[in-house]
Amino acid sequence: MTTSSPALSMTSVKSNRITSIDLLRGIVIIIMALDHVRDYFHGSAYLFDPTDLKHTSVPIFFTRWITHFCAPVFTFLAGTSAYLYGLKKGKKELSFFLFTRGLWLVFLEIFLITLEWTFNPTYDLLVFQVIWSIGSSMIFLSILIYLPEKLILWIGVLIIFFHNALDAVHIPGNNLSAFLWALFHERNAFQFGHFTILVGYPVLPWLGIMMTGYCLGKLYRPEFDPSKRKKILLYLGSGIIILFIFIRGINIYGDPSHWSARKTAILSVLSFLRTTKYPPSLLYTLMTLGPSLVFLAFAEKPLNAVSGKISVFGRVSMFFYIIHIFLIHFLALIFSQASGYSWKKMILTTWVTDNKDLQGYGFNLITVYLIWIVVILLLYPLCAWYDKYKRNHLAEKPWLSYL
C-alpha cells in the first residue's frame, strides 16, 4: 500500500490504518475538485464570495465550507506520511526526501500548477497556494525532524494556537519586506514588474499543522495497539471539536472574523462556521482537523467496493491534483465558448473568480455538481492506472515517490 498526500507519497505495509489514511485523503481530494469546478463554472463565483452572508445561500455556503477540510487534511497527513516514511528509511533519508520533495513542489506550484490555473504561458500571475505551502513546510520539517518528538509537537501546537497573535502585524507596500512577511503569515498580492504574485497560503500556520501531523504518526507505528489508537483518535478529535465550539463561542480570540447572531438561526450558524482560511486561523484548524481525527478513528476497517475506489484517489493524490486542474480548466474553455463567451476570456491574468470579463458566465449549482461528478468519473481510470503502475514500479523507479 502507499500513503501519500498531494505532496508526499511512500510505500508501507498493508494495514487497515494505512487504508484509513488513504480513504480520508481520497475523500477530501474528491471534495477539493468540487471547489475548483465551482470556481470555473458557478455563475455566482464571479459575483461574490460563497461565504459572504449578505449574498450567499445555504447550499452555496456549504458547497464552499465542506472544501475547507481539504488543505488542512492534506498538510496534516503529509506530516503523518513523513513520520511513517522515516520509520522505514531512517531520519537521514527522510530529511533528504523532505528537502528535495519540498523544493520540487515549490517548483511545480510556480511553473506548472500556476500555468494550469491560468493557461497563460507569459506567467502574468504567479500563485502561491497549497502545494507551495506544503512544499515549503516540508523544507522546514526536513530540519525539524532532528528535534525530540515532544518538542516538535509542542512547537506545532504553539504555532497553531498563537500565530493569530500576529494578525495585527502588517508590513505595507509593494516591497521585498512585505512580500517576505506575506510568505510567512499574511495573505497579500504584489506587483513586481511583469508579474503579479498572489500569496494565498502563508507558510507559518501550515507548518504548525504539518508538525502536529508528523507527531500523530507515532500512533501508526506497527507495534501500536489499534484499539488504543482508535480511542486516542476519538477522544482527541472529539476534544478538538468541543474546544472549537468553546473558543468560537467566547468570540474573543482564534479568528480575525468574529461571528454574530443574525436575523435567522441558520444564518447565525453560518456565521459561527465562517472561519478564516487565509491564513488558517486557530478556529479554522480546530474546525477541520477535529472531525478528521474522528473519521480516522472509525475508518480502520476493510475497504468495500466504494471506499476502495475512493482510496485509489488518496494513494495518487498528487497525480490527481495536477491533472484535475488541467481538465477542469480545459472544460471551462469549452463551456465558456459554447455559452457565447470567447475561450480567450479563460486565459487568465488574475485569479479565476476575479475575472470581471466573465461576469454573467456560469451555471447553477446543480450543473456544477453534475460537472464535478463527470470530472471524477473521467479521472478515475487514469488514477487507477497510475496507482497500479506506481505500486508495480516504485522499487526500480524511486522518482515516482515525487509524484
C-alpha positions in Angstrom: 0.0 0.0 0.0 1.0 3.6 -0.3 0.3 6.6 1.9 0.5 10.0 0.3 -0.8 13.5 0.4 -0.8 15.7 -2.7 2.7 16.3 -1.5 4.1 13.1 -0.1 4.0 9.5 -1.4 5.5 6.5 0.2 5.2 2.7 0.4 4.2 0.9 3.6 2.9 -2.4 4.8 -0.7 -3.3 4.2 -2.9 -2.5 7.1 -6.3 -1.0 8.0 -4.7 2.0 9.5 -3.0 2.8 6.2 -6.2 2.3 4.2 -8.0 4.7 6.6 -5.5 7.4 5.8 -5.8 6.8 2.1 -9.6 6.8 2.4 -9.7 10.1 4.2 -7.2 11.7 1.7 -9.3 10.3 -1.2 -12.5 11.8 0.2 -11.0 15.2 0.7 -9.3 15.4 -2.7 -12.6 14.5 -4.4 -14.3 17.3 -2.4 -11.4 19.6 -3.4 -12.3 19.1 -7.0 -15.8 20.3 -6.3 -14.4 23.6 -5.1 -12.3 24.0 -8.3 -15.3 23.1 -10.5 -17.3 25.8 -8.6 -14.5 28.3 -9.3 -14.7 27.9 -13.1 -18.4 27.0 -13.6 -20.7 28.6 -11.0 -22.2 31.8 -12.1 -22.2 33.4 -8.6 -18.4 32.6 -8.3 -17.8 35.7 -10.4 -20.1 37.9 -8.4 -19.5 37.3 -4.7 -17.6 35.1 -2.2 -19.6 32.0 -1.4 -19.2 32.6 2.3 -20.4 36.2 2.1 -23.5 36.0 4.3 -25.0 39.1 2.6 -25.3 37.3 -0.7 -24.8 33.6 -0.4 -27.4 30.8 0.1 -27.1 27.8 2.4 -26.3 25.4 -0.5 -23.6 27.7 -1.9 -22.2 28.3 1.6 -21.8 24.6 2.4 -20.5 23.8 -1.1 -17.6 26.0 -0.2 -17.4 25.2 3.5 -17.0 21.5 3.1 -14.0 22.1 1.0 -12.3 23.8 3.9 -11.3 20.4 5.1 -9.0 19.7 2.1 -5.9 21.8 2.7 -5.6 21.0 6.5 -6.1 17.3 5.9 -3.5 17.2 3.1 -1.0 19.1 5.1 -1.6 17.2 8.3 -1.4 13.8 6.6 1.7 14.9 4.7 3.3 15.1 8.1 2.0 11.7 9.2 3.2 10.2 6.0 6.6 11.7 6.6 6.8 10.0 10.0 5.9 6.6 8.6 8.5 7.1 5.8 11.1 7.8 8.4 10.3 4.6 10.3 11.1 2.7 7.1 14.1 4.7 5.8 15.5 6.5 8.8 15.8 10.2 9.6 18.7 11.0 7.3 16.9 9.7 4.2 13.7 11.2 5.4 15.4 14.6 5.8 16.8 14.4 2.2 13.5 13.3 0.8 11.5 16.1 2.6 14.0 18.7 1.4 14.2 17.7 -2.2 10.4 16.9 -2.4 9.7 20.3 -0.9 11.8 22.1 -3.5 10.2 20.1 -6.2 6.7 21.1 -5.0 7.5 24.7 -4.9 8.9 24.5 -8.4 5.7 22.7 -9.5 3.5 25.3 -7.9 5.2 28.2 -9.6 5.8 26.8 -13.1 3.2 24.0 -13.7 0.2 24.4 -11.5 0.1 28.2 -12.0 0.1 27.6 -15.7 -2.8 25.1 -15.3 -4.8 27.6 -13.4 -4.3 30.4 -15.9 -3.4 28.8 -19.2 -1.2 31.9 -19.6 2.3 31.0 -20.8 3.5 34.6 -20.1 3.1 33.9 -16.4 1.4 37.3 -15.7 0.1 35.8 -12.5 2.1 33.6 -10.1 0.0 31.9 -7.4 1.5 30.5 -4.1 -1.2 28.1 -3.0 -1.5 24.8 -1.1 1.3 22.9 -3.0 3.7 25.8 -2.2 2.8 25.8 1.4 3.2 22.0 1.7 6.5 22.1 -0.1 7.9 24.9 1.9 6.7 23.3 5.1 8.5 20.1 4.1 11.7 22.0 3.7 11.4 23.3 7.3 10.4 19.9 8.5 13.5 18.3 7.0 15.4 20.1 9.6 12.9 20.0 12.5 12.7 16.2 12.5 16.0 16.0 14.3 14.4 17.7 17.3 12.8 15.4 20.0 9.3 14.4 19.0 7.7 16.0 22.1 9.4 19.3 21.2 8.2 19.1 17.6 4.7 18.5 18.9 4.8 21.4 21.3 6.2 23.8 18.7 3.5 22.8 16.2 0.7 23.2 18.8 2.1 26.6 19.8 2.2 27.8 16.2 -1.4 26.7 15.7 -2.7 28.3 18.9 -0.8 31.5 18.9 0.0 32.5 15.3 -3.2 34.6 15.3 -1.4 36.9 17.7 0.4 38.1 14.6 -2.8 39.1 12.7 -2.3 42.7 13.7 1.2 42.8 12.2 1.3 44.3 8.7 4.1 45.4 6.5 2.7 47.8 4.0 3.9 48.4 0.5 4.9 46.6 -2.6 8.4 45.7 -1.5 10.6 42.7 -0.5 9.9 43.1 3.2 6.2 43.0 2.7 6.5 40.1 0.3 8.6 38.0 2.7 6.1 38.8 5.5 3.3 37.6 3.3 5.1 34.3 2.6 5.4 33.9 6.3 2.0 34.9 7.7 -0.2 37.4 5.7 -2.2 36.8 2.5 -1.4 39.5 0.0 -0.8 40.3 -3.7 2.2 42.1 -5.2 3.2 43.6 -8.5 6.8 43.1 -9.4 7.3 44.3 -13.0 5.6 41.9 -15.4 4.5 39.6 -12.6 1.5 39.7 -10.2 2.2 37.4 -7.3 -0.6 36.2 -5.1 0.4 34.7 -1.8 -2.6 32.7 -0.8 -1.0 30.3 1.7 1.5 31.9 4.1 3.7 29.1 5.4 3.8 29.5 9.2 0.4 28.1 10.3 0.6 25.3 7.7 4.0 24.3 9.1 2.4 24.0 12.5 -0.3 21.7 11.1 2.3 19.6 9.3 4.4 19.3 12.5 1.4 18.1 14.6 0.6 15.6 11.8 4.1 14.3 11.9 3.8 13.6 15.6 0.5 11.8 15.0 2.5 9.2 13.0 3.6 7.7 16.3 0.1 6.3 16.7 0.6 4.3 13.5 3.8 2.5 14.5 3.4 -1.2 13.7 3.5 -2.1 17.4 0.9 0.4 18.5 -2.4 -1.3 19.7 -5.2 -0.5 17.1 -7.9 -0.3 19.8 -5.8 2.1 21.8 -5.2 4.2 18.7 -8.9 4.3 18.0 -9.6 5.6 21.5 -6.9 8.2 21.3 -8.1 9.4 17.9 -11.7 9.5 19.0 -11.0 11.4 22.3 -8.6 13.8 20.6 -10.9 14.6 17.7 -13.9 15.0 20.0 -11.9 17.2 22.3 -10.8 19.4 19.4 -14.4 19.8 18.3 -15.5 20.8 21.8 -12.6 23.2 22.0 -13.6 24.8 18.7 -17.1 25.3 19.9 -15.9 26.7 23.2 -13.4 29.2 21.8 -15.6 30.2 19.0 -18.4 30.8 21.4 -16.3 33.1 23.5 -15.7 35.1 20.3 -12.5 36.8 21.6 -9.5 35.1 20.1 -8.7 32.5 17.4 -10.1 34.1 14.3 -10.0 37.6 12.9 -13.6 37.2 11.8 -15.9 37.1 14.7 -19.3 35.5 14.5 -22.6 37.2 15.3 -26.2 36.5 15.8 -28.1 37.0 12.6 -31.8 37.6 11.7 -32.3 33.8 11.3 -30.9 30.8 13.2 -29.4 29.3 10.1 -27.5 32.5 9.3 -26.2 32.6 12.8 -24.9 29.0 12.4 -23.2 30.0 9.1 -21.6 33.0 10.8 -20.4 30.6 13.6 -18.8 28.3 10.9 -17.4 31.1 8.8 -13.8 30.9 9.9 -10.7 32.3 8.2 -8.6 30.2 5.8 -6.0 32.7 4.6 -4.0 32.1 6.7 -5.7 29.3 8.5 -6.8 30.6 11.9 -6.8 28.6 15.1 -10.5 28.1 14.8 -10.4 27.1 11.2 -7.8 24.5 12.0 -9.7 23.1 15.0 -13.0 23.1 13.0 -11.4 20.9 10.2 -8.9 18.7 12.0 -11.2 17.6 14.8 -13.8 15.8 12.6 -11.0 14.4 10.5 -9.4 12.7 13.5 -12.8 11.3 14.5 -13.2 9.9 10.9 -9.8 8.2 11.2 -10.9 6.6 14.4 -13.9 4.9 12.8 -12.3 4.2 9.3 -10.0 1.4 10.4 -11.9 -1.4 8.7 -11.7 -3.3 5.5 -12.5 -1.3 2.3 -15.6 -2.1 0.4 -16.2 -1.5 -3.4 -16.9 2.2 -3.0 -14.3 3.0 -0.3 -11.7 1.0 -2.3 -12.2 3.2 -5.3 -12.1 6.4 -3.2 -8.8 5.2 -1.7 -7.3 5.0 -5.2 -7.6 8.8 -5.4 -6.0 9.0 -1.9 -3.0 6.9 -3.0 -2.2 9.0 -6.0 -3.4 12.4 -4.8 -0.6 14.5 -6.2 -1.1 12.9 -9.6 -4.9 13.7 -9.3 -4.2 17.2 -8.2 -2.1 18.0 -11.3 -4.4 16.5 -13.9 -7.7 17.6 -12.4 -6.8 21.4 -12.6 -5.9 21.0 -16.3 -9.1 19.0 -17.0 -11.4 21.5 -15.2 -9.9 24.5 -16.9 -9.9 22.8 -20.3 -13.6 22.0 -19.9 -14.2 25.7 -18.8 -12.8 26.8 -22.1 -15.3 24.7 -24.0 -18.2 25.8 -21.8 -17.4 29.4 -22.0 -17.1 29.3 -25.8 -20.4 27.4 -26.0 -22.0 30.0 -23.7 -21.2 32.9 -26.0 -18.0 33.9 -24.2 -14.7 33.7 -26.1 -12.5 30.9 -24.8 -9.8 33.6 -24.6 -11.5 35.0 -21.5 -10.4 31.9 -19.8 -6.7 32.8 -20.4 -6.2 34.5 -17.1 -4.1 37.3 -15.8 -5.9 37.4 -12.5 -7.4 34.8 -10.1 -10.3 32.9 -11.7 -13.2 34.4 -9.9 -11.7 37.9 -10.0 -12.1 38.0 -13.8 -14.6 40.8 -14.5 -14.8 39.7 -18.1 -16.6 36.5 -17.0 -19.4 38.2 -15.0 -22.6 36.8 -16.5 -21.0 33.5 -17.5 -21.6 30.4 -15.4 -24.3 27.9 -14.4 -26.4 27.0 -11.4 -25.3 24.8 -8.5 -26.9 21.6 -9.8 -25.0 21.9 -13.1 -21.8 22.5 -11.1 -22.4 19.2 -9.2 -23.0 17.3 -12.4 -19.8 18.6 -14.0 -17.9 17.7 -10.8 -19.3 14.1 -11.0 -18.2 13.9 -14.6 -14.7 15.1 -13.8 -14.3 12.5 -11.1 -15.6 9.7 -13.4 -13.2 10.8 -16.2 -10.2 10.9 -13.8 -10.8 7.6 -12.1 -9.4 5.3 -14.9 -6.2 7.5 -15.1 -5.7 7.4 -11.4 -6.3 3.7 -11.2 -3.8 3.1 -14.0 -1.2 5.3 -12.3 -1.8 3.7 -8.9 -1.1 0.3 -10.3 1.9 1.5 -12.3 3.4 3.2 -9.3 2.9 0.2 -7.0 4.5 -2.1 -9.5 7.5 0.1 -10.4 8.3 2.2 -7.3 11.1 -0.1 -6.3 13.1 0.4 -9.5 11.8 3.9 -10.2 12.1 5.8 -6.8 11.4 9.1 -8.6 7.7 8.0 -8.7 7.6 8.9 -5.0 7.9 12.5 -6.0 4.6 12.4 -7.9 
